[in-house]
Amino acid sequence: MSDSLPVSSQQKLDVYHETQLVGKISSADGVRMQFAYADNWQSNKASFPISFSIPLDASPIENEAANNFFVNLLPEEQIRRRTCKKLGISEGNHFELLKRIGGDCAGALTIVQEHAKLPTRQNEYTPISDLQLATWSRGDQYAFAQVAGEQDVRLSLAGAQDKLPVKVIDGKQFYLPTGNSPSTQILKFASHFSHLPENETFTTMLARAVGVDTVDISLHQTSESRIAVIQRYDRLTDDQKCVRVHQEDFCQALGIHPERKYQQEGGPKLQDCINLIKDACSVPLVELEKFVRWTLFNWLAFNADAHAKNISFLFIDGQTKLTPFYDLVCTGNYPQLSKNLAMSIGGEFNPGAVHVKHLQKFASELDMSYSYVNELATETLERLQDSMASTIDQFKDRYGDSPILQRIPVVIKKRCNRALKDSLT
């Protein structure tokens, strides 16, 4: 990247936290972006850096970490392609896409056209009909791309899966936010991976049962299919008003482009995440234990998609901690998906080949004793085995039967049996 872009040709966007101007994004070509904090934001003692990769004293020049922070707010792959086609913009034009859909992003930032009046409407929502919701629930309609930019709808979520930020009332009335109104839930739809909403819901329930701190998730049945409904942890209700809470994922915090979110593609590894938690969190030991439990669960429950964008920091009440864990899926349920872990354990990507020496190296990276990591791994495995039947019963009581209740337990049982044989002492 060049040191800077020609000032005369730059376009700019304003970045707000609530009603305060945080800074400006600028770009000359729509692809490369730079960011500069506003003077008032830098001088205010109550202000905070928007990312660990963009300190408050960052120079207002083109910066790869700043560019990657904002790219990480945008949808990926097919959802991005569909959205850009619908909006009539180039797939690679990050700047224009942010301008069009950056109103309600992950975390607390709102992005608008430079000098545009920040929308003050914070309680305006358009109802979603049961018919529309049922149509979207089939998973072949690209719901996000359909609503992007429509009727003052400016919503953005990262990731490749079709999902939609909404507000849900009484668990059955669904609304699209408009203006500057915040979403409070995320809908995740079916895909070509069979019963994906059910898989994520069941796997998340199982993770919570074994002691992993997870998001609140449920299933909503339409006349066509099921939708996963996830409560947003970056939204809080205060005196009947919904408040956005700042967060960032680990790719943002490390300045990594979303195309490199997997370790084998040059992305973060467990050691990078461990170092970041130690440096950033208010109580590192507490958050490290959460991280270890998450890592061990993903290994034993065969979630090979636990990359750095699926871990985030939450900044609340002056504290920095890990968010509840999300995007928990038993990827081993789908033979067509890679079996390699997104981040290796002790240098081993194949979950079936993780042995004692790899857990020992993982413990060394954590600066924890191997006996403690082995104890947590054994505890996780035992809880998985002990809670499987009751979690299946809970799922059936709430949502009825599903094919995933036959397949996933078999996958996880094989994984646990292999771990008992080769990895745990």
C-alpha positions in Angstrom: 0.0 0.0 0.0 1.1 3.6 -0.6 1.8 5.9 2.2 -1.3 8.0 1.6 -4.0 8.8 -1.0 -4.4 12.0 -3.0 -6.4 14.3 -0.7 -8.2 16.0 -3.6 -9.7 12.8 -4.9 -10.8 11.3 -1.5 -14.3 10.5 -0.6 -15.2 10.5 3.1 -17.6 8.9 5.5 -18.4 9.9 9.1 -18.1 7.4 11.9 -20.3 7.9 14.9 -20.7 6.5 18.4 -24.2 7.4 19.4 -24.3 11.1 18.5 -20.5 11.7 18.8 -18.3 11.9 15.8 -15.5 9.4 16.2 -13.6 10.1 13.0 -13.7 9.8 9.2 -13.1 7.1 6.7 -11.6 8.2 3.4 -10.8 6.5 0.1 -9.8 7.5 -3.4 -10.7 4.2 -5.1 -13.3 2.6 -2.9 -11.0 -0.4 -2.2 -8.3 1.0 0.1 -9.5 3.0 3.1 -7.8 5.1 5.7 -9.2 6.4 9.0 -8.5 9.4 11.1 -10.0 10.1 14.6 -11.8 13.4 15.1 -9.9 15.9 17.3 -12.7 16.1 19.8 -12.8 12.3 20.1 -9.0 12.1 20.7 -9.1 14.8 23.3 -12.1 13.5 25.3 -11.1 11.5 28.3 -14.2 9.3 28.0 -13.3 8.3 24.4 -11.9 4.9 23.5 -10.0 3.4 20.5 -12.4 1.7 18.1 -9.9 -1.2 17.8 -6.8 -2.5 19.5 -5.3 -2.2 16.0 -6.1 1.5 15.7 -4.8 3.4 18.8 -6.2 6.8 19.6 -3.0 8.5 18.6 -3.0 6.7 15.2 -1.8 9.0 12.4 -4.4 9.9 9.7 -2.7 8.1 6.9 -3.7 5.0 5.0 -3.4 2.1 7.4 -3.9 -1.5 6.5 -5.2 -2.3 10.0 -7.8 0.5 9.7 -8.8 -0.7 6.3 -9.2 -4.2 7.5 -11.2 -3.2 10.6 -13.9 -1.7 8.4 -13.9 -4.4 5.8 -14.5 -6.9 8.6 -17.9 -5.2 9.3 -19.1 -6.2 5.8 -20.8 -9.4 4.5 -18.6 -11.9 2.6 -18.7 -14.3 -0.3 -22.1 -15.0 -2.0 -24.0 -12.6 0.3 -21.7 -9.8 -0.5 -21.9 -10.6 -4.2 -25.7 -10.6 -4.2 -25.8 -7.4 -2.1 -23.4 -5.5 -4.4 -25.3 -6.7 -7.5 -28.6 -5.5 -5.9 -27.1 -2.1 -5.0 -25.4 -1.7 -8.3 -21.8 -1.4 -7.0 -18.6 -3.2 -7.6 -17.9 -6.2 -5.3 -14.5 -4.8 -4.4 -15.8 -1.3 -3.4 -15.7 -1.6 0.4 -16.2 2.2 0.8 -19.4 2.4 -1.2 -20.8 -0.7 0.5 -20.1 0.8 3.9 -21.8 4.0 2.8 -24.9 2.1 1.7 -25.4 -0.4 4.6 -23.2 0.8 7.5 -26.0 2.1 9.7 -26.4 -0.8 12.1 -23.2 -2.8 12.3 -21.7 -5.2 14.8 -20.8 -3.2 17.8 -21.6 0.5 18.5 -20.4 2.4 15.4 -22.7 4.0 12.8 -21.3 5.0 9.5 -22.9 7.7 7.3 -22.0 9.9 4.4 -19.7 12.8 5.4 -21.7 15.8 6.7 -24.9 13.9 6.4 -27.3 14.4 9.3 -27.2 11.5 11.6 -30.6 9.9 11.7 -32.3 10.6 15.0 -35.1 8.1 14.6 -34.2 5.3 17.0 -37.5 3.5 17.4 -38.8 3.0 13.9 -39.3 -0.6 12.6 -41.0 -2.1 9.6 -43.0 -5.3 10.3 -42.0 -8.4 8.4 -45.0 -10.4 7.3 -45.4 -14.1 8.2 -45.4 -14.9 4.4 -42.1 -13.0 3.9 -40.5 -14.6 6.9 -41.5 -18.1 5.7 -40.1 -17.4 2.2 -36.8 -16.3 3.6 -36.7 -19.2 6.0 -36.2 -21.6 3.0 -32.7 -20.3 2.6 -32.7 -19.7 -1.1 -33.8 -16.1 -1.2 -30.7 -14.2 0.1 -32.8 -12.2 2.5 -29.9 -9.8 3.5 -29.3 -8.8 -0.1 -33.1 -8.3 -0.6 -33.5 -5.7 2.1 -30.1 -4.0 1.9 -30.5 -0.3 1.1 -34.3 -0.6 0.9 -36.5 2.1 2.4 -33.9 3.6 4.7 -32.7 0.1 5.8 -29.0 0.3 6.5 -27.8 -3.0 8.1 -24.5 -4.8 8.0 -23.3 -8.1 9.4 -20.1 -9.9 8.6 -19.8 -13.5 7.5 -20.8 -15.7 4.5 -24.1 -17.1 5.8 -27.4 -15.4 5.0 -28.5 -13.6 8.1 -30.6 -10.6 9.0 -30.5 -8.1 11.9 -34.0 -7.6 13.2 -36.1 -6.7 16.3 -38.2 -9.5 17.7 -41.1 -8.8 20.1 -42.7 -11.5 22.2 -40.8 -14.1 20.2 -43.1 -14.0 17.3 -43.3 -10.5 15.8 -40.4 -9.6 13.6 -39.4 -6.1 12.4 -36.7 -4.5 10.2 -34.9 -1.5 11.8 -35.0 1.7 9.8 -33.3 5.1 10.2 -30.9 4.8 13.2 -32.9 2.2 15.0 -30.8 -0.7 16.4 -31.5 -4.3 15.8 -31.7 -6.6 18.8 -31.7 -10.1 17.3 -30.1 -11.8 14.4 -31.9 -14.3 12.1 -29.9 -17.1 10.5 -31.6 -19.0 7.6 -31.3 -22.4 6.1 -28.6 -23.1 3.5 -27.3 -25.8 1.3 -25.9 -27.4 4.4 -28.8 -29.4 5.7 -30.6 -28.3 8.8 -28.0 -25.6 9.6 -30.2 -23.5 12.0 -31.0 -26.7 13.9 -27.3 -27.7 14.0 -26.2 -24.3 15.4 -29.0 -24.2 17.9 -28.3 -27.8 19.2 -24.5 -27.3 19.2 -24.9 -24.1 21.1 -27.2 -25.7 23.7 -24.7 -28.5 24.1 -21.8 -26.0 24.5 -23.7 -24.2 27.2 -24.5 -27.5 29.0 -20.7 -28.3 29.2 -19.8 -24.9 30.6 -19.1 -22.7 27.6 -20.4 -19.1 27.8 -22.7 -18.9 24.7 -25.1 -16.5 23.1 -28.9 -17.0 23.7 -30.3 -18.9 20.7 -33.6 -20.4 19.8 -35.5 -21.7 16.8 -38.5 -20.1 15.1 -40.8 -22.3 13.0 -42.4 -20.8 9.9 -44.7 -22.6 7.5 -41.7 -23.4 5.4 -38.7 -24.1 7.6 -36.9 -23.1 10.8 -34.9 -20.0 11.5 -32.2 -19.6 14.2 -32.8 -16.5 16.4 -29.8 -15.1 18.2 -30.0 -12.5 20.9 -27.5 -9.7 20.2 -25.0 -9.4 23.1 -23.9 -6.0 21.8 -27.3 -4.4 22.5 -28.6 -3.5 25.9 -31.9 -2.1 27.0 -31.7 0.9 29.3 -34.9 2.7 30.4 -36.8 1.2 27.5 -34.1 2.4 25.1 -31.8 0.0 23.2 -28.2 1.0 23.5 -25.4 -0.2 21.2 -22.3 -1.7 22.9 -19.0 -1.6 21.3 -17.3 -4.9 20.3 -14.7 -6.1 17.8 -13.8 -9.5 16.5 -10.2 -10.9 16.8 -9.5 -10.3 13.1 -10.3 -6.6 13.6 -8.3 -6.4 16.8 -5.3 -8.0 15.1 -5.7 -5.9 11.9 -6.3 -9.0 9.7 -8.4 -9.0 6.5 -11.4 -11.3 6.6 -10.0 -13.2 3.6 -7.2 -14.4 5.9 -9.4 -15.5 8.9 -8.2 -19.1 8.7 -4.7 -19.9 10.1 -3.7 -22.0 7.0 -4.4 -18.9 4.9 -2.1 -16.7 6.9 -4.6 -15.8 9.6 -4.4 -15.8 13.4 -3.5 -18.9 15.4 -4.4 -19.8 18.9 -1.1 -18.3 20.2 -2.1 -14.9 18.7 -5.5 -15.1 20.3 -3.9 -16.0 23.7 -1.5 -13.1 23.5 -4.3 -10.7 22.6 -6.4 -11.8 25.5 -3.5 -11.4 27.9 -2.8 -7.9 26.6 -6.4 -6.6 26.2 -8.7 -8.2 28.8 -9.3 -6.5 32.2 -9.1 -9.9 34.0 -7.0 -12.1 31.6 -7.1 -15.3 33.6 -10.9 -15.4 33.7 -11.1 -14.8 29.9 -8.3 -17.3 29.2 -10.3 -20.1 30.9 -13.3 -19.2 28.8 -11.1 -19.3 25.7 -9.7 -22.7 26.7 -13.1 -24.2 27.3 -14.2 -22.9 23.9 -11.2 -24.3 22.1 -11.6 -27.7 23.8 -15.3 -27.8 23.0 -14.7 -27.0 19.3 -12.2 -29.8 19.2 -14.4 -32.4 20.9 -17.6 -31.4 19.2 -16.0 -31.3 15.8 -16.5 -27.6 15.0 -13.7 -27.0 12.5 -14.9 -23.4 11.7 -13.8 -21.8 14.9 -11.7 -19.0 13.3 -10.7 -15.6 14.6 -13.8 -13.8 13.4 -15.8 -16.1 15.7 -14.2 -14.7 18.8 -14.9 -11.1 19.9 -14.2 -8.6 22.6 -17.0 -6.7 24.4 -16.2 -3.2 25.9 -18.7 -2.5 28.7 -18.6 -0.6 31.9 -14.9 0.2 31.4 -14.1 -3.5 31.2 -12.8 -5.5 28.3 -13.9 -9.2 28.2 -14.8 -11.9 25.7 -18.3 -11.9 24.3 -20.4 -14.9 24.6 -19.4 -17.5 22.0 -21.3 -17.7 18.8 -21.4 -19.5 15.4 -21.0 -22.9 17.2 -21.7 -25.6 14.6 -20.8 -29.3 14.4 -19.1 -29.0 11.0 -18.3 -32.7 11.2 -22.0 -33.3 10.4 -21.1 -32.2 6.8 -18.7 -34.6 5.0 -18.1 -32.1 2.2 -16.5 -29.6 4.6 -12.9 -29.5 5.6 -12.1 -31.6 8.6 -9.1 -29.4 9.5 -9.4 -27.1 12.5 -9.5 -23.4 11.7 -6.7 -22.9 14.2 -4.4 -25.7 15.1 -4.0 -27.1 18.6 -0.4 -27.4 19.4 0.4 -27.3 15.7 -2.0 -30.0 14.7 -5.0 -29.2 12.4 -6.5 -32.6 12.2 -8.8 -32.9 15.2 -8.4 -36.7 15.1 -4.7 -36.5 15.4 -4.5 -34.2 18.5 -2.4 -36.1 21.0 -1.0 -35.4 24.5 2.0 -33.5 23.0 -0.3 -31.1 21.2 -2.2 -30.3 24.4 1.0 -29.9 26.2 2.2 -27.3 23.7 -1.2 -25.6 23.9 -0.8 -25.4 27.7 2.7 -23.9 27.2 1.3 -21.2 24.9 -1.3 -20.4 27.6 1.4 -20.3 30.4 -0.8 -22.9 32.2 0.1 -26.3 33.5 -0.6 -29.2 31.3 -2.4 -30.9 34.2 -4.9 -28.0 34.3 -5.6 -28.1 30.6 -5.9 -31.9 30.7 -8.3 -31.5 33.6 -10.5 -29.0 31.6 -10.4 -31.3 28.6 -11.4 -34.3 30.6 -14.1 -32.3 32.3 -15.4 -31.1 28.9 -15.4 -34.6 27.5 -17.3 -36.0 30.5 -19.8 -33.2 30.4 -20.4 -33.8 26.7 -21.1 -37.4 27.3 -23.2 -36.8 30.4 -25.3 -34.0 28.9 -25.9 -35.3 25.4 -29.1 -37.2 26.2 -30.7 -34.4 28.3 -29.8 -31.8 25.6 -31.5 -33.9 23.0 -34.6 -34.1 25.2 -34.5 -30.4 25.8 -34.3 -29.7 22.0 -37.2 -32.1 21.3 -39.3 -30.5 24.0 -38.8 -27.1 22.6 -38.7 -27.7 18.9 -39.6 -31.2 18.1 -37.5 -33.8 16.3 -34.7 -33.2 13.7 -32.4 -35.4 11.7 -29.4 -33.6 13.3 -30.4 -35.3 16.6 -29.4 -38.6 15.1 -26.3 -37.5 13.2 -24.5 -35.1 15.5 -24.4 -37.3 18.6 -22.8 -40.0 16.6 -20.1 -37.6 15.2 -19.3 -36.2 18.6 -19.3 -39.7 20.3 -16.6 -40.9 17.7 -14.6 -37.7 18.3 -14.7 -38.1 22.1 -13.8 -41.8 21.9 -10.8 -41.0 19.8 -9.8 -38.3 22.3 -10.1 -40.7 25.2 -7.9 -43.2 23.3 -5.2 -40.9 22.0 -5.2 -37.5 23.8 -6.4 -37.5 27.4 -4.6 -39.1 30.4 
